[in-house]
Amino acid sequence: MVQVTPFLLLLCLALVAPGLSSTKCVLTGKWINDLGSNMVIEAVNKDGSFKGTYNTSVSDSPHEIKKSPLLGYQQDTSQNDQTIFGFTVNWTFSDSITVFTGQCLVDKNGKEVLKTVWLLRSHVDTIKDDWKATKVGTNVFKRIEDQKE
């Protein structure tokens, strides 16, 4: 009977362990936020750097909205599955830049969600107008699943 106990312990661990494992958040891919803006993050390099494109669905610029480049970094993920990251978007259609910082989290359904806070800095002509140059906000991004036809 003593030899059966280790076997039962291993069997229980084998049955329970898959439910305990966490899903690793991966930034690479296509994302859409709560306002309908979307971005594509290309491969993350060994040093944590990445690039991509951002296409906003909201703007107060009178110019046509165009895809804009983004550059960023993620934290080392070897110790944690839910990545902390930051990136900058250099808007190609306006005199402004936005920085985002956030974390990739896994929701109760196992889906990845990017929770972000951003600062948008717009050009102003004088220091007197500095008060209106920076906006702050939050966005939640969800992965865009590729549609198979």
LOMAR-753776 format. One line per 5 residues: their letters; for each residue x, y, z of N, C-alpha, C. Coordinates in Angstrom, 2 decimals, m for minus. Layout:
// residues N
a> X Y Z X Y Z X Y Z  ...
***
This chain:
// residues 149
mvqvt> 0.81 m1.19 0.00 0.00 0.00 0.00 0.86 1.26 0.00  2.03 1.19 0.57 2.92 2.34 0.62 3.35 2.74 m0.79  3.53 1.79 m1.68 3.96 2.10 m3.04 2.82 2.71 m3.87  1.59 2.48 m3.53 0.47 3.02 m4.27 0.31 4.52 m3.99  0.64 4.96 m2.79 0.47 6.36 m2.41 1.22 7.32 m3.33
pflll> 2.51 7.11 m3.64 3.19 8.02 m4.58 2.52 8.02 m5.95  2.06 6.87 m6.38 1.38 6.78 m7.67 0.10 7.64 m7.66  m0.71 7.52 m6.60 m1.94 8.31 m6.51 m1.63 9.80 m6.45  m0.58 10.17 m5.75 m0.17 11.56 m5.67 0.19 12.10 m7.06  0.98 11.34 m7.81 1.35 11.76 m9.16 0.13 11.84 m10.08
lclal> m0.79 10.88 m9.94 m2.00 10.90 m10.74 m2.84 12.14 m10.44  m2.99 12.48 m9.17 m3.74 13.67 m8.79 m3.08 14.93 m9.33  m1.77 15.02 m9.23 m1.06 16.18 m9.76 m1.23 16.29 m11.27  m1.19 15.17 m11.96 m1.35 15.18 m13.41 m2.74 15.66 m13.81  m3.75 15.32 m13.03 m5.11 15.73 m13.34 m5.40 17.17 m12.96
vapgl> m4.80 17.66 m11.89 m5.08 18.99 m11.38 m4.16 20.04 m12.01  m2.93 19.71 m12.31 m1.93 20.68 m12.78 m2.35 21.45 m14.03  m2.98 20.84 m15.04 m3.35 21.64 m16.21 m4.28 22.80 m15.86  m5.12 22.65 m14.89 m6.01 23.74 m14.48 m5.29 24.84 m13.74  m4.10 24.56 m13.23 m3.33 25.55 m12.49 m2.41 26.36 m13.39
sstkc> m2.14 25.86 m14.58 m1.19 26.55 m15.43 m1.81 27.85 m15.95  m0.96 28.85 m16.13 m1.45 30.14 m16.62 m1.11 30.29 m18.09  m1.89 31.10 m18.76 m1.63 31.40 m20.15 m0.64 32.54 m20.22  0.36 32.40 m21.06 1.36 33.44 m21.20 0.84 34.52 m22.15  0.94 35.76 m21.73 0.55 36.88 m22.58 1.64 37.14 m23.60
vltgk> 1.24 37.31 m24.84 2.17 37.59 m25.93 1.70 38.85 m26.64  2.57 39.84 m26.74 2.19 41.11 m27.36 2.07 41.02 m28.88  2.85 40.16 m29.50 2.85 40.06 m30.95 1.47 39.75 m31.49  1.06 40.50 m32.51 m0.22 40.23 m33.15 m1.03 41.48 m33.40  m2.32 41.26 m33.70 m3.25 42.34 m34.03 m4.17 42.59 m32.84
windl> m4.40 43.88 m32.53 m5.19 44.27 m31.37 m6.18 45.36 m31.75  m7.32 45.40 m31.07 m8.31 46.46 m31.25 m8.71 46.97 m29.87  m8.89 48.30 m29.74 m9.26 48.82 m28.43 m10.74 49.16 m28.34  m11.13 49.65 m27.19 m12.53 49.95 m26.89 m13.10 51.09 m27.73  m12.26 51.85 m28.43 m12.73 52.92 m29.31 m12.67 52.53 m30.79
gsnmv> m12.22 51.31 m31.07 m12.15 50.84 m32.45 m10.81 51.08 m33.13  m9.85 51.64 m32.41 m8.50 51.80 m32.97 m7.82 50.45 m32.98  m6.93 50.23 m33.96 m6.24 48.95 m33.99 m4.75 49.13 m34.20  m4.01 48.12 m33.77 m2.56 48.14 m33.92 m2.06 46.74 m34.22  m0.90 46.73 m34.83 m0.21 45.47 m35.11 1.16 45.58 m34.44
ieavn> 1.47 44.61 m33.59 2.79 44.54 m32.96 3.54 43.39 m33.61  4.70 43.72 m34.18 5.53 42.72 m34.83 6.31 41.96 m33.76  7.18 41.06 m34.19 7.94 40.22 m33.27 8.68 41.03 m32.22  8.71 40.50 m31.00 9.45 41.13 m29.91 10.88 40.58 m29.94  11.86 41.49 m29.97 13.27 41.09 m30.03 13.76 40.56 m28.68
kdgsf> 14.93 39.96 m28.67 15.49 39.38 m27.44 15.67 40.42 m26.34  15.92 41.69 m26.73 16.10 42.74 m25.72 14.76 43.33 m25.26  13.64 42.79 m25.77 12.32 43.27 m25.37 11.76 44.36 m26.26  12.54 44.83 m27.24 12.06 45.89 m28.11 11.11 45.33 m29.18  10.19 46.17 m29.62 9.29 45.78 m30.69 8.85 47.01 m31.47
kgtyn> 8.30 46.77 m32.65 7.77 47.85 m33.46 6.47 47.38 m34.08  5.77 48.33 m34.68 4.51 47.98 m35.32 3.86 49.21 m35.91  2.54 49.11 m36.12 1.77 50.23 m36.64 0.51 50.41 m35.82  0.04 51.64 m35.77 m1.17 51.99 m35.02 m2.08 52.77 m35.95  m3.34 52.40 m36.01 m4.33 53.09 m36.83 m5.45 53.53 m35.90
tsvsd> m5.48 54.82 m35.58 m6.47 55.33 m34.64 m7.82 55.52 m35.32  m8.87 55.37 m34.56 m10.21 55.63 m35.08 m10.75 56.97 m34.55  m9.96 57.64 m33.71 m10.37 58.92 m33.14 m9.24 59.94 m33.28  m9.62 61.15 m33.62 m8.62 62.21 m33.75 m9.33 63.56 m33.81  m8.67 64.59 m33.28 m9.22 65.93 m33.44 m8.42 66.72 m34.49
sphei> m7.58 66.00 m35.23 m6.81 66.62 m36.30 m7.69 66.79 m37.54  m7.53 67.90 m38.25 m8.30 68.10 m39.47 m7.77 67.27 m40.65  m6.62 66.66 m40.46 m5.99 65.87 m41.53 m6.53 64.44 m41.58  m6.38 63.82 m42.74 m6.79 62.43 m42.91 m5.99 61.53 m41.97  m6.67 60.63 m41.29 m6.01 59.69 m40.38 m5.22 58.67 m41.20
kkspl> m3.96 58.46 m40.81 m3.10 57.48 m41.49 m2.48 56.56 m40.45  m2.10 55.35 m40.87 m1.37 54.46 m39.98 m0.10 55.15 m39.54  0.26 54.94 m38.27 1.44 55.59 m37.71 2.35 54.54 m37.08  3.66 54.79 m37.09 4.59 53.81 m36.51 4.57 53.83 m34.99  4.79 52.65 m34.41 4.94 52.56 m32.95 6.23 51.82 m32.64
lgyqq> 6.88 52.22 m31.56 8.10 51.59 m31.06 7.95 51.39 m29.56  8.38 50.23 m29.06 8.22 49.99 m27.64 9.14 48.95 m27.07  8.94 48.69 m25.78 9.68 47.68 m25.02 8.72 46.95 m24.10  9.03 45.69 m23.86 8.33 44.93 m22.84 9.35 44.50 m21.80  8.86 44.26 m20.59 9.71 43.75 m19.51 10.15 42.33 m19.84
dtsqn> 11.21 41.88 m19.20 11.67 40.49 m19.31 10.54 39.58 m18.84  10.11 38.65 m19.68 8.98 37.79 m19.35 9.40 36.45 m18.76  10.68 36.25 m18.49 11.12 34.95 m17.99 10.60 34.66 m16.58  10.29 35.69 m15.81 9.81 35.51 m14.44 8.30 35.70 m14.30  7.65 36.20 m15.36 6.24 36.54 m15.24 5.54 36.35 m16.59
dqtif> 4.37 35.76 m16.58 3.63 35.49 m17.81 2.81 36.67 m18.29  2.56 37.66 m17.43 1.68 38.77 m17.78 2.51 40.04 m17.94  2.91 40.27 m19.15 3.90 41.26 m19.57 3.54 42.70 m19.25  4.53 43.45 m18.75 4.43 44.90 m18.60 5.16 45.50 m19.80  4.59 46.56 m20.39 5.16 47.11 m21.62 4.91 48.61 m21.71
gftvn> 5.58 49.23 m22.66 5.34 50.62 m23.00 5.70 50.84 m24.46  4.99 51.76 m25.12 5.33 52.08 m26.51 4.93 53.51 m26.83  5.54 54.05 m27.87 5.29 55.40 m28.34 4.74 55.34 m29.76  3.73 56.16 m30.03 3.20 56.29 m31.39 3.51 57.70 m31.88  4.20 57.79 m33.01 4.52 59.06 m33.65 3.50 59.28 m34.76
wtfsd> 2.48 60.09 m34.48 1.38 60.28 m35.43 1.87 60.93 m36.71  1.61 60.29 m37.84 2.10 60.77 m39.13 1.21 61.85 m39.73  0.06 62.09 m39.14 m0.90 63.05 m39.72 m1.14 64.26 m38.82  m0.43 64.36 m37.70 m0.61 65.51 m36.80 0.68 65.79 m36.05  0.74 66.95 m35.43 1.91 67.34 m34.63 1.73 66.87 m33.20
sitvf> 1.72 65.54 m33.02 1.55 64.99 m31.67 2.19 63.62 m31.57  2.45 63.23 m30.34 3.03 61.92 m30.01 2.27 61.39 m28.80  2.02 60.08 m28.79 1.36 59.45 m27.65 2.25 58.36 m27.09  2.35 58.31 m25.76 3.04 57.21 m25.09 2.00 56.38 m24.34  2.13 55.07 m24.46 1.26 54.13 m23.78 2.09 53.31 m22.81
tgqcl> 1.54 52.97 m21.67 2.15 52.00 m20.78 1.04 51.09 m20.27  1.37 49.83 m20.04 0.32 48.92 m19.62 0.82 47.54 m19.29  m0.14 46.66 m19.17 0.16 45.27 m18.85 m0.76 44.37 m19.65  m0.20 43.27 m20.11 m0.98 42.24 m20.79 m1.47 41.27 m19.72  m2.78 41.17 m19.57 m3.39 40.32 m18.56 m4.25 39.26 m19.23
vdkng> m4.47 38.17 m18.53 m5.34 37.11 m19.04 m6.63 37.14 m18.25  m7.78 37.26 m18.95 m9.07 37.33 m18.25 m9.54 35.94 m17.83  m10.69 35.88 m17.19 m11.20 34.62 m16.64 m11.51 33.59 m17.72  m11.65 34.04 m18.98 m11.92 33.12 m20.09 m10.64 32.71 m20.82  m9.48 33.11 m20.29 m8.21 32.77 m20.90 m7.82 33.66 m22.07
kevlk> m8.51 34.79 m22.25 m8.22 35.72 m23.35 m7.26 36.80 m22.88  m6.33 37.17 m23.75 m5.38 38.23 m23.44 m6.05 39.60 m23.58  m5.74 40.50 m22.65 m6.27 41.85 m22.64 m5.11 42.79 m22.32  m4.97 43.86 m23.10 m3.97 44.88 m22.81 m4.66 46.04 m22.12  m4.31 46.29 m20.86 m4.84 47.42 m20.10 m3.79 48.52 m20.17
tvwll> m4.16 49.68 m20.72 m3.18 50.75 m20.93 m3.65 52.09 m20.38  m2.66 52.93 m20.11 m2.84 54.34 m19.81 m1.99 55.08 m20.83  m2.48 56.21 m21.35 m1.72 56.95 m22.34 m1.67 58.44 m22.04  m0.61 59.07 m22.57 m0.45 60.52 m22.56 m0.25 60.96 m24.00  m1.05 61.90 m24.46 m0.91 62.45 m25.80 m0.42 63.89 m25.66
rshvd> 0.71 64.17 m26.29 1.27 65.53 m26.25 1.12 66.13 m27.65  0.44 67.26 m27.73 0.26 67.98 m28.98 1.10 69.25 m28.98  1.45 69.69 m30.15 2.23 70.92 m30.31 1.39 72.14 m29.92  2.01 73.07 m29.21 1.42 74.38 m28.96 2.46 75.44 m29.34  1.99 76.62 m29.68 2.90 77.67 m30.15 3.58 78.46 m29.05
tikdd> 2.94 78.55 m27.86 3.53 79.35 m26.78 3.41 78.62 m25.45  4.24 79.01 m24.51 4.18 78.42 m23.17 2.84 78.73 m22.51  2.24 79.83 m22.89 0.92 80.20 m22.36 m0.14 79.14 m22.68  0.03 78.45 m23.81 m0.91 77.41 m24.24 m0.55 76.01 m23.74  0.50 75.91 m22.95 0.96 74.59 m22.48 m0.13 73.82 m21.74
wkatk> m1.02 74.50 m21.07 m2.07 73.86 m20.27 m2.94 72.92 m21.10  m3.06 73.17 m22.39 m3.94 72.34 m23.22 m3.18 71.36 m24.11  m1.89 71.20 m23.87 m1.05 70.40 m24.77 m1.04 68.90 m24.46  m1.42 68.50 m23.25 m1.33 67.09 m22.87 m2.69 66.56 m22.45  m3.03 65.41 m23.02 m4.26 64.71 m22.66 m3.87 63.35 m22.09
vgtnv> m4.71 62.83 m21.22 m4.46 61.53 m20.61 m5.71 60.68 m20.73  m5.53 59.39 m20.88 m6.67 58.49 m20.97 m6.29 57.04 m20.76  m7.25 56.18 m20.91 m7.03 54.74 m20.78 m7.67 54.03 m21.96  m7.12 52.88 m22.30 m7.71 52.01 m23.32 m7.53 50.56 m22.92  m8.46 49.73 m23.36 m8.39 48.29 m23.20 m8.36 47.69 m24.60
fkrie> m7.34 46.90 m24.87 m7.19 46.25 m26.17 m7.49 44.77 m26.05  m8.13 44.23 m27.06 m8.38 42.79 m27.16 m7.76 42.29 m28.45  m7.30 41.06 m28.41 m6.67 40.47 m29.60 m7.70 40.30 m30.70  m7.31 40.63 m31.93 m8.13 40.39 m33.10 m7.78 38.98 m33.59  m8.73 38.11 m33.53 m8.51 36.73 m33.98 m8.56 36.71 m35.50
dqke> m7.60 36.04 m36.12 m7.61 35.91 m37.57 m8.80 35.07 m37.99  m9.55 35.56 m38.95 m10.71 34.86 m39.46 m10.26 33.85 m40.52  m10.62 32.60 m40.32 m10.29 31.58 m41.31 m11.52 31.35 m42.17  m11.32 31.46 m43.48 m12.44 31.31 m44.41 m12.44 29.97 m45.07
***
